[in-house]
Amino acid sequence: MASFQSIPSSVPSLRFADRRRHLALSLPRWATDCLRRADPSIPRNRPLVLWEKIKGGMRLSGLDALASRAGLSVGQNLSDARALVPGLLVFEHDPEFTAHVFSEFADWHSNASPIVAVHDALTPYGDLMLDITGVAHLFGGEAQMLDTLTGRLRALGYTTHGAIADTVGAAWAFAHFDPGRVVPESELEAALADLPVNALRLTEAQVSNALPHLRAVMQRRMHVCNQCLLPTSVIL
Protein backbone atom coordinates (compact mmCIF):
# COMPACT_ATOMS: atom_id res chain seq x y z
CA MET A 1 0.00 0.00 0.00
CA ALA A 2 1.26 3.43 -0.87
CA SER A 3 1.54 6.25 1.60
CA PHE A 4 -0.74 9.23 1.11
CA GLN A 5 2.26 11.40 0.27
CA SER A 6 3.25 9.05 -2.56
CA ILE A 7 0.13 9.79 -4.60
CA PRO A 8 1.18 12.24 -7.31
CA SER A 9 -0.96 15.36 -7.57
CA SER A 10 0.10 16.49 -11.02
CA VAL A 11 3.10 14.55 -12.36
CA PRO A 12 1.88 11.55 -14.38
CA SER A 13 3.36 8.15 -13.65
CA LEU A 14 1.35 6.29 -16.31
CA ARG A 15 2.62 6.88 -19.83
CA PHE A 16 -0.83 6.87 -21.38
CA ALA A 17 -2.32 9.48 -19.03
CA ASP A 18 -1.50 13.15 -18.72
CA ARG A 19 -4.31 13.92 -16.29
CA ARG A 20 -4.72 12.32 -12.87
CA ARG A 21 -8.03 11.13 -11.50
CA HIS A 22 -8.58 10.27 -7.85
CA LEU A 23 -11.33 8.37 -6.08
CA ALA A 24 -11.78 9.16 -2.40
CA LEU A 25 -13.58 6.81 -0.02
CA SER A 26 -14.79 8.06 3.34
CA LEU A 27 -15.76 5.46 5.94
CA PRO A 28 -16.62 7.64 8.95
CA ARG A 29 -17.71 4.74 11.17
CA TRP A 30 -15.21 2.18 10.01
CA ALA A 31 -14.00 1.18 13.50
CA THR A 32 -17.47 0.48 14.90
CA ASP A 33 -18.67 -1.06 11.62
CA CYS A 34 -15.64 -3.37 11.66
CA LEU A 35 -16.35 -4.38 15.26
CA ARG A 36 -19.93 -5.31 14.44
CA ARG A 37 -18.76 -7.37 11.45
CA ALA A 38 -16.24 -9.20 13.65
CA ASP A 39 -18.86 -9.97 16.30
CA PRO A 40 -22.38 -10.43 14.85
CA SER A 41 -23.73 -11.07 18.38
CA ILE A 42 -23.43 -7.35 19.23
CA PRO A 43 -27.00 -5.97 19.33
CA ARG A 44 -27.73 -3.62 16.43
CA ASN A 45 -30.54 -1.81 18.21
CA ARG A 46 -28.30 -0.28 20.90
CA PRO A 47 -25.79 2.56 20.43
CA LEU A 48 -22.14 1.52 20.42
CA VAL A 49 -19.00 3.51 21.26
CA LEU A 50 -15.27 2.91 21.49
CA TRP A 51 -13.14 4.55 24.16
CA GLU A 52 -9.46 5.02 24.86
CA LYS A 53 -7.32 6.80 27.43
CA ILE A 54 -6.55 10.31 26.20
CA LYS A 55 -4.61 12.70 28.45
CA GLY A 56 -5.36 10.54 31.48
CA GLY A 57 -9.10 10.39 30.84
CA MET A 58 -11.39 7.78 29.31
CA ARG A 59 -12.80 9.44 26.21
CA LEU A 60 -14.86 8.34 23.24
CA SER A 61 -12.82 7.60 20.12
CA GLY A 62 -15.45 6.04 17.86
CA LEU A 63 -19.25 6.02 17.54
CA ASP A 64 -21.81 4.20 15.51
CA ALA A 65 -24.77 5.97 13.91
CA LEU A 66 -27.07 5.36 16.89
CA ALA A 67 -24.56 6.90 19.29
CA SER A 68 -24.17 9.94 17.05
CA ARG A 69 -27.93 10.41 16.81
CA ALA A 70 -28.11 10.18 20.60
CA GLY A 71 -25.93 13.30 20.79
CA LEU A 72 -22.57 11.74 21.66
CA SER A 73 -19.32 12.93 20.08
CA VAL A 74 -15.69 11.85 19.74
CA GLY A 75 -13.61 13.21 22.61
CA GLN A 76 -16.49 13.15 25.08
CA ASN A 77 -15.90 11.79 28.58
CA LEU A 78 -17.01 8.16 28.83
CA SER A 79 -18.81 8.59 32.15
CA ASP A 80 -20.78 11.53 30.74
CA ALA A 81 -21.72 9.46 27.69
CA ARG A 82 -22.97 6.60 29.88
CA ALA A 83 -25.05 9.02 31.92
CA LEU A 84 -26.60 10.56 28.81
CA VAL A 85 -27.34 7.29 26.99
CA PRO A 86 -28.60 4.40 29.13
CA GLY A 87 -27.83 0.98 27.68
CA LEU A 88 -24.78 2.25 25.82
CA LEU A 89 -22.52 -0.52 24.46
CA VAL A 90 -18.91 0.28 25.37
CA PHE A 91 -15.71 -1.31 24.04
CA GLU A 92 -12.11 -0.40 24.75
CA HIS A 93 -10.26 0.76 21.65
CA ASP A 94 -6.76 -0.30 20.60
CA PRO A 95 -5.68 2.42 18.12
CA GLU A 96 -2.50 0.67 16.94
CA PHE A 97 -4.32 -2.58 16.21
CA THR A 98 -7.16 -0.72 14.49
CA ALA A 99 -4.73 1.22 12.31
CA HIS A 100 -3.01 -2.05 11.34
CA VAL A 101 -6.32 -3.68 10.40
CA PHE A 102 -7.33 -0.61 8.41
CA SER A 103 -4.05 -0.79 6.50
CA GLU A 104 -4.87 -4.37 5.51
CA PHE A 105 -8.39 -3.24 4.62
CA ALA A 106 -6.85 -0.61 2.33
CA ASP A 107 -4.71 -3.26 0.61
CA TRP A 108 -7.91 -5.14 -0.24
CA HIS A 109 -8.72 -2.31 -2.66
CA SER A 110 -5.60 -2.97 -4.75
CA ASN A 111 -7.80 -4.98 -7.13
CA ALA A 112 -9.41 -1.67 -8.09
CA SER A 113 -6.31 0.54 -8.32
CA PRO A 114 -2.53 0.05 -8.39
CA ILE A 115 -2.15 2.95 -5.95
CA VAL A 116 -4.20 2.92 -2.75
CA ALA A 117 -3.30 5.12 0.21
CA VAL A 118 -4.58 5.73 3.71
CA HIS A 119 -5.32 9.41 4.15
CA ASP A 120 -4.59 9.81 7.87
CA ALA A 121 -4.02 13.56 8.17
CA LEU A 122 -7.39 14.16 9.83
CA THR A 123 -8.39 10.64 10.86
CA PRO A 124 -6.05 7.72 11.62
CA TYR A 125 -8.43 5.41 9.72
CA GLY A 126 -11.58 5.92 7.75
CA ASP A 127 -10.27 7.67 4.60
CA LEU A 128 -8.84 5.99 1.52
CA MET A 129 -7.52 7.57 -1.67
CA LEU A 130 -7.24 5.63 -4.93
CA ASP A 131 -5.42 6.83 -8.03
CA ILE A 132 -7.77 5.58 -10.73
CA THR A 133 -5.98 7.14 -13.69
CA GLY A 134 -6.40 4.82 -16.66
CA VAL A 135 -8.35 2.09 -14.83
CA ALA A 136 -11.94 3.36 -14.58
CA HIS A 137 -12.82 1.91 -18.00
CA LEU A 138 -12.40 -1.56 -16.49
CA PHE A 139 -15.53 -0.86 -14.43
CA GLY A 140 -17.47 0.70 -17.29
CA GLY A 141 -16.51 4.28 -16.47
CA GLU A 142 -15.91 6.48 -13.46
CA ALA A 143 -19.51 6.68 -12.25
CA GLN A 144 -19.86 2.89 -12.45
CA MET A 145 -16.54 2.43 -10.65
CA LEU A 146 -17.62 4.70 -7.82
CA ASP A 147 -20.95 2.89 -7.52
CA THR A 148 -19.22 -0.51 -7.54
CA LEU A 149 -16.71 0.32 -4.80
CA THR A 150 -19.12 2.12 -2.49
CA GLY A 151 -21.82 -0.48 -3.14
CA ARG A 152 -19.69 -3.46 -2.20
CA LEU A 153 -18.53 -1.76 1.00
CA ARG A 154 -22.08 -0.89 2.02
CA ALA A 155 -23.10 -4.49 1.32
CA LEU A 156 -20.43 -5.56 3.81
CA GLY A 157 -21.90 -3.26 6.45
CA TYR A 158 -19.63 -0.23 6.15
CA THR A 159 -20.99 3.31 6.09
CA THR A 160 -19.35 4.59 2.91
CA HIS A 161 -19.21 7.81 0.91
CA GLY A 162 -17.13 8.50 -2.18
CA ALA A 163 -16.33 10.95 -4.93
CA ILE A 164 -14.02 11.37 -7.93
CA ALA A 165 -12.08 14.46 -8.99
CA ASP A 166 -8.79 15.57 -10.55
CA THR A 167 -6.94 16.25 -7.30
CA VAL A 168 -6.56 14.45 -3.99
CA GLY A 169 -7.90 17.43 -2.07
CA ALA A 170 -10.95 17.87 -4.26
CA ALA A 171 -11.85 14.17 -4.21
CA TRP A 172 -11.57 14.14 -0.40
CA ALA A 173 -13.67 17.31 -0.10
CA PHE A 174 -16.51 15.98 -2.23
CA ALA A 175 -16.46 12.55 -0.54
CA HIS A 176 -16.98 14.28 2.82
CA PHE A 177 -19.23 17.20 1.93
CA ASP A 178 -20.97 16.32 -1.35
CA PRO A 179 -20.64 12.54 -1.76
CA GLY A 180 -21.46 10.68 -4.92
CA ARG A 181 -19.99 13.36 -7.19
CA VAL A 182 -17.92 12.54 -10.26
CA VAL A 183 -16.53 15.97 -11.06
CA PRO A 184 -15.26 16.62 -14.60
CA GLU A 185 -12.09 18.68 -14.93
CA SER A 186 -13.97 21.54 -16.60
CA GLU A 187 -16.43 21.83 -13.68
CA LEU A 188 -14.01 21.49 -10.76
CA GLU A 189 -13.56 25.15 -9.90
CA ALA A 190 -17.28 25.93 -9.96
CA ALA A 191 -18.12 22.79 -7.96
CA LEU A 192 -15.55 23.59 -5.25
CA ALA A 193 -17.06 27.05 -4.74
CA ASP A 194 -20.16 25.48 -3.19
CA LEU A 195 -18.27 23.54 -0.49
CA PRO A 196 -17.87 24.75 3.12
CA VAL A 197 -14.59 25.95 4.64
CA ASN A 198 -14.17 22.61 6.43
CA ALA A 199 -13.54 21.03 3.04
CA LEU A 200 -10.06 22.60 3.02
CA ARG A 201 -8.72 19.61 5.05
CA LEU A 202 -6.93 21.85 7.52
CA THR A 203 -5.53 20.09 10.58
CA GLU A 204 -5.34 21.75 14.01
CA ALA A 205 -1.58 22.13 13.56
CA GLN A 206 -2.00 23.87 10.21
CA VAL A 207 -4.57 26.26 11.64
CA SER A 208 -2.32 27.02 14.63
CA ASN A 209 0.64 27.72 12.34
CA ALA A 210 -1.45 29.97 10.10
CA LEU A 211 -3.05 32.05 12.86
CA PRO A 212 -0.06 34.36 13.52
CA HIS A 213 0.20 35.17 9.81
CA LEU A 214 -3.55 35.71 9.48
CA ARG A 215 -3.52 37.92 12.57
CA ALA A 216 -0.76 40.08 11.08
CA VAL A 217 -2.66 40.41 7.80
CA MET A 218 -5.84 41.40 9.60
CA GLN A 219 -3.98 43.95 11.70
CA ARG A 220 -2.53 45.54 8.56
CA ARG A 221 -5.96 45.62 6.91
CA MET A 222 -7.59 47.10 10.01
CA HIS A 223 -4.87 49.75 10.15
CA VAL A 224 -5.64 50.71 6.54
CA CYS A 225 -9.39 50.74 7.26
CA ASN A 226 -8.90 52.90 10.35
CA GLN A 227 -6.88 55.39 8.32
CA CYS A 228 -9.68 55.54 5.76
CA LEU A 229 -12.19 56.32 8.52
CA LEU A 230 -10.24 59.28 9.93
CA PRO A 231 -11.96 62.67 9.64
CA THR A 232 -11.06 64.68 6.55
CA SER A 233 -9.44 67.39 8.67
CA VAL A 234 -7.01 64.87 10.16
CA ILE A 235 -6.13 63.40 6.78
CA LEU A 236 -5.43 66.85 5.37
KELUMDREN-641091 format. One record per residue (C-alpha): x, y, z. Coordinates in steps of 0.25 Angstrom, whole numbers, padded with zeros to 4 digits, always signed. Example, Ala and Ser with C-alpha at 12.3 -4.5 7.8 and 13.67 -1.06 7.14 Angstrom:
<nodes>
+0049-0018+0031;+0055-0004+0029;
</nodes>
This chain:
<nodes>
+0000+0000+0000;+0005+0014-0003;+0006+0025+0006;-0003+0037+0004;+0009+0046+0001;+0013+0036-0010;+0001+0039-0018;+0005+0049-0029;-0004+0061-0030;+0000+0066-0044;+0012+0058-0049;+0008+0046-0058;+0013+0033-0055;+0005+0025-0065;+0010+0028-0079;-0003+0027-0086;-0009+0038-0076;-0006+0053-0075;-0017+0056-0065;-0019+0049-0051;-0032+0045-0046;-0034+0041-0031;-0045+0033-0024;-0047+0037-0010;-0054+0027+0000;-0059+0032+0013;-0063+0022+0024;-0066+0031+0036;-0071+0019+0045;-0061+0009+0040;-0056+0005+0054;-0070+0002+0060;-0075-0004+0046;-0063-0013+0047;-0065-0018+0061;-0080-0021+0058;-0075-0029+0046;-0065-0037+0055;-0075-0040+0065;-0090-0042+0059;-0095-0044+0074;-0094-0029+0077;-0108-0024+0077;-0111-0014+0066;-0122-0007+0073;-0113-0001+0084;-0103+0010+0082;-0089+0006+0082;-0076+0014+0085;-0061+0012+0086;-0053+0018+0097;-0038+0020+0099;-0029+0027+0110;-0026+0041+0105;-0018+0051+0114;-0021+0042+0126;-0036+0042+0123;-0046+0031+0117;-0051+0038+0105;-0059+0033+0093;-0051+0030+0080;-0062+0024+0071;-0077+0024+0070;-0087+0017+0062;-0099+0024+0056;-0108+0021+0068;-0098+0028+0077;-0097+0040+0068;-0112+0042+0067;-0112+0041+0082;-0104+0053+0083;-0090+0047+0087;-0077+0052+0080;-0063+0047+0079;-0054+0053+0090;-0066+0053+0100;-0064+0047+0114;-0068+0033+0115;-0075+0034+0129;-0083+0046+0123;-0087+0038+0111;-0092+0026+0120;-0100+0036+0128;-0106+0042+0115;-0109+0029+0108;-0114+0018+0117;-0111+0004+0111;-0099+0009+0103;-0090-0002+0098;-0076+0001+0101;-0063-0005+0096;-0048-0002+0099;-0041+0003+0087;-0027-0001+0082;-0023+0010+0072;-0010+0003+0068;-0017-0010+0065;-0029-0003+0058;-0019+0005+0049;-0012-0008+0045;-0025-0015+0042;-0029-0002+0034;-0016-0003+0026;-0019-0017+0022;-0034-0013+0018;-0027-0002+0009;-0019-0013+0002;-0032-0021-0001;-0035-0009-0011;-0022-0012-0019;-0031-0020-0029;-0038-0007-0032;-0025+0002-0033;-0010+0000-0034;-0009+0012-0024;-0017+0012-0011;-0013+0020+0001;-0018+0023+0015;-0021+0038+0017;-0018+0039+0031;-0016+0054+0033;-0030+0057+0039;-0034+0043+0043;-0024+0031+0046;-0034+0022+0039;-0046+0024+0031;-0041+0031+0018;-0035+0024+0006;-0030+0030-0007;-0029+0023-0020;-0022+0027-0032;-0031+0022-0043;-0024+0029-0055;-0026+0019-0067;-0033+0008-0059;-0048+0013-0058;-0051+0008-0072;-0050-0006-0066;-0062-0003-0058;-0070+0003-0069;-0066+0017-0066;-0064+0026-0054;-0078+0027-0049;-0079+0012-0050;-0066+0010-0043;-0070+0019-0031;-0084+0012-0030;-0077-0002-0030;-0067+0001-0019;-0076+0008-0010;-0087-0002-0013;-0079-0014-0009;-0074-0007+0004;-0088-0004+0008;-0092-0018+0005;-0082-0022+0015;-0088-0013+0026;-0079-0001+0025;-0084+0013+0024;-0077+0018+0012;-0077+0031+0004;-0069+0034-0009;-0065+0044-0020;-0056+0045-0032;-0048+0058-0036;-0035+0062-0042;-0028+0065-0029;-0026+0058-0016;-0032+0070-0008;-0044+0071-0017;-0047+0057-0017;-0046+0057-0002;-0055+0069+0000;-0066+0064-0009;-0066+0050-0002;-0068+0057+0011;-0077+0069+0008;-0084+0065-0005;-0083+0050-0007;-0086+0043-0020;-0080+0053-0029;-0072+0050-0041;-0066+0064-0044;-0061+0066-0058;-0048+0075-0060;-0056+0086-0066;-0066+0087-0055;-0056+0086-0043;-0054+0101-0040;-0069+0104-0040;-0072+0091-0032;-0062+0094-0021;-0068+0108-0019;-0081+0102-0013;-0073+0094-0002;-0071+0099+0012;-0058+0104+0019;-0057+0090+0026;-0054+0084+0012;-0040+0090+0012;-0035+0078+0020;-0028+0087+0030;-0022+0080+0042;-0021+0087+0056;-0006+0089+0054;-0008+0095+0041;-0018+0105+0047;-0009+0108+0059;+0003+0111+0049;-0006+0120+0040;-0012+0128+0051;+0000+0137+0054;+0001+0141+0039;-0014+0143+0038;-0014+0152+0050;-0003+0160+0044;-0011+0162+0031;-0023+0166+0038;-0016+0176+0047;-0010+0182+0034;-0024+0182+0028;-0030+0188+0040;-0019+0199+0041;-0023+0203+0026;-0038+0203+0029;-0036+0212+0041;-0028+0222+0033;-0039+0222+0023;-0049+0225+0034;-0041+0237+0040;-0048+0251+0039;-0044+0259+0026;-0038+0270+0035;-0028+0259+0041;-0025+0254+0027;-0022+0267+0021;
</nodes>
